[in-house]
Amino acid sequence: MDAVIHTLAGFNFWSITFRILLATLIGGCIGSERGRHGRAAGLRTHILVCLGSTMTTLLGIYSVQVLGLSGDPLRVSAQVVSGIGFLGAGTILTRNHTHVTGLTTAAGLWATACLGLAIGIGCYSAALIAWAVIMLTITVLARLERGVKRTHTDTYYLELCDINRVNEFSREMGSTALSLQVLQARSQSPGHIGLELVTRSTTQSNELLEQLRTLPYVAIALPVTEAPV
């Protein structure tokens, strides 16, 4: 066992192979979870990010230990942390100028790149622990977060027939509305304005929805799960 640990801690063919395979495994696990949820960056993207980060570290070590070049072996690797931003930016989407999605995937790409750097330099224990925490965060904590949101609030998509009725509707809702955001009307009907209404969850949620539908200037009132896209 000591011989295996010594081999993996050094810089040789077996340690390089192990680091590349470990980067593939870790990047693949994170990416597969993102892919199952239909995110823009999935299995292949995360594998390539983790592998690329690992390779930059290996090349830095190789240039110093094998080629005998002077300089900081992590100089190139340091650029990965900032350079991965262009991929992260590509996964962040803004819908209707209000809803931002993809932040978790972008952060996951950045974290995956950091894991690749740790693997490349041979810091296996930190990489494995961080990998476990990342998987816990994007799976278990995600479900808990969604559960809390569902338990405490209801969200509705509305369309008003007249843009000038927004202020009137806001006064009508009063303290019932936790949040009221103006959106582009999804039905594309002339003169319509879209709204996203967030209220506290109560046993009278269905009654509130019926009340919204009886307002003469409300053309559409639906829970967000049924809203047109």
N, C-alpha and C positions, 0 to 999 in steps of 0.2 A: 504493500500500500504506500509506504514511504517513497518507494521508487517511482510509482505512478504519479504521486503528488509532485515530486521533484521534476519529473519529465514535463508535466503540464504547466508547472510554474516557469520553466525555462523557455527558450526560444528555439524550437526545433520543428521538424516535420510533423511530429505527433501533436505537439501543442498547437501548432498552426491549424492543423486539420480539426482538432477538437474545438478550437475557438470559432472556426467558420461554421461547423455543424451546430454548435450551440447558438450562434447568432441566427442561423436559419430556423432553428426550433423556436426560439423565443420570439423572433419577429413573426413567424408563422402563427403562433398561438394568439398573439395580440391582434394580428391582422385578420385572422379567421373570425374572431369575435366581432370586429368592426364590419367585416363583410356580411355576416349573418344579419346585421341590422341595416344592410343596404347602404352603407357609407361609401363615399367616393374613394377613399383609400382603404383597400382591403388586404387580402392575403399577400398578393405579390408585391404590392407597394411597401408593406411593412417589412417583408423579408429583405427586399432590396435596400431599404433604408438602414436596417440593422447590419446587413452584410457590408454595405458601403462604409458605414462608420467603423466597423471592425477592421476593414482593409486599410483605411487611412492610418489607424493606429499601428497595425502590423507593418506597413510600409515605413512609418517613422522609426520604429524599433529596428527594422532591417537596415535602414540607411545608416544608423549609428553603430549597431552591434556587428553587422556583417561587412558593410561597405566602409566603415570607419569614417564616415563623414561627420564633421563637427556641426553643432547646432542642437536645437531643442527637438527631440524626437516627436513631441506632441504639437509642434507648431502647426502642421497641416490639420491635425485632428481638431484643434481649437476652432477652426473655421467651420466645422460641421455644425456646431450648435447654432450659429447664426445663419449659416447657409441653408439649413433645413427649412427656414422660414418660408421660402418660396413654395414649397410643397404644402406646408400648413395653410398658407393663404389660399391655395387652390381648393381646399376642402371646406372653407368657411363661406356660407351662402347667406344672403339677406333676402327674406321674403317680405314683400309688401312694405319695405322700408322699415319694418319694425321687428320682425322675427329673425334672429340670428341663429343659424344652425351650423354644426360642424366644428364647434370649438373644442369639444372633447376629442374628436378625431385628430384635430390639429395638434392638441397637446399630447395625444398618444404618439403621433409621429415624432415629435420632439423628444419625448421620453424614450421611445424606441431607439432613436439615434444615440442618446446618452447611454443606453444599455449596450449598444454596439461598441461604443468607445471603451466602456468598462470591460467588456469581454475581450476586446482586442489587446488591452494592456495586461490581461490576466487576472483582473479583479473579479474572480468568479463568485465569491460569496456575496459581495455587494450586488452584483448583477442578478443573481438568483433571488435574493431577498426582495430587491426592487421589482423584479418581474412578478413575484407573488403578490406584492402590494398593488401593482398596477392592475393585474387581473381581478383582484378583489374590488378595486375602485370602479372598474368599468362594467362589472357584472352585478355583484351583490349590492353595492352602494347605489348603482343606477336604478335598480328595482325599488330600493327603499325610497329614493328620491321621488320616483314617479308615484309611489304609493302615497307619500305625504302630500304631494300636489293634488292627487285625486281626492284625498280624504278631506282636504280643507277648502278647496275652491272648485267652482264650476266656471267653465268658459263657454261663451256663446258667440256665434257669428251672426251679425245683423246687417241688413241693408236698409237704409232709409231712402225714401223716394225723393227727398229734397235735401241737398247739402245744408241748407239754411236751418234745418230742424235739429242739427247736432246739439247746439246749446240747449234747445228746449228739451231734448231727450236726456241730456246730462242733468238738468234740473229735475226732470221727472224721476230719474233713478235715485238721486240724492245720495244718502249714505249706503245704499244697497250696493253701489258699484265700488269695488276695490280698485278697479282699473278700467279705463275706457280709452281705447286707441283707435284712431282713424286709419282705415285701410283702403286700398283700391277695391272697388266693387268687383267681385269675382264673376257675377252674372253678366257683366258688360252691358247692362241695361242703361240707356241714356238717362243722365241725371241722377243715377243712384250713387250713394256713398256707402262704403263698407265700414263696419265698426267691429271691434273685438271687445266684448264685455266680460269682465271677470268679477264674480260674486262669491260670497261665502257659501259653502255647501250647507244646505238645510233640507229638511224633509219636505219643504214647500217648493223645491226646485221646479217641479213640473207645473205648479201653479204660476210661478214667475214666468216660465216660458210661455204659457197661455196668455198671461197678461201682456207680455211683449207683443205677441201676435195680434192682440186686439187693438193696439195703437194704430190709428189711421195712417200714419206716415211710415210705419215699419212694413217693408215689403217682404223681408225674409228674416226669420228668427230660428236658428238651429243651434244645437250643441256643436262644438267644433269638430267632433268626430263625424258629423253628418254634413258639414259645410261643403259647398262646392269648391273644387280646386281648379 
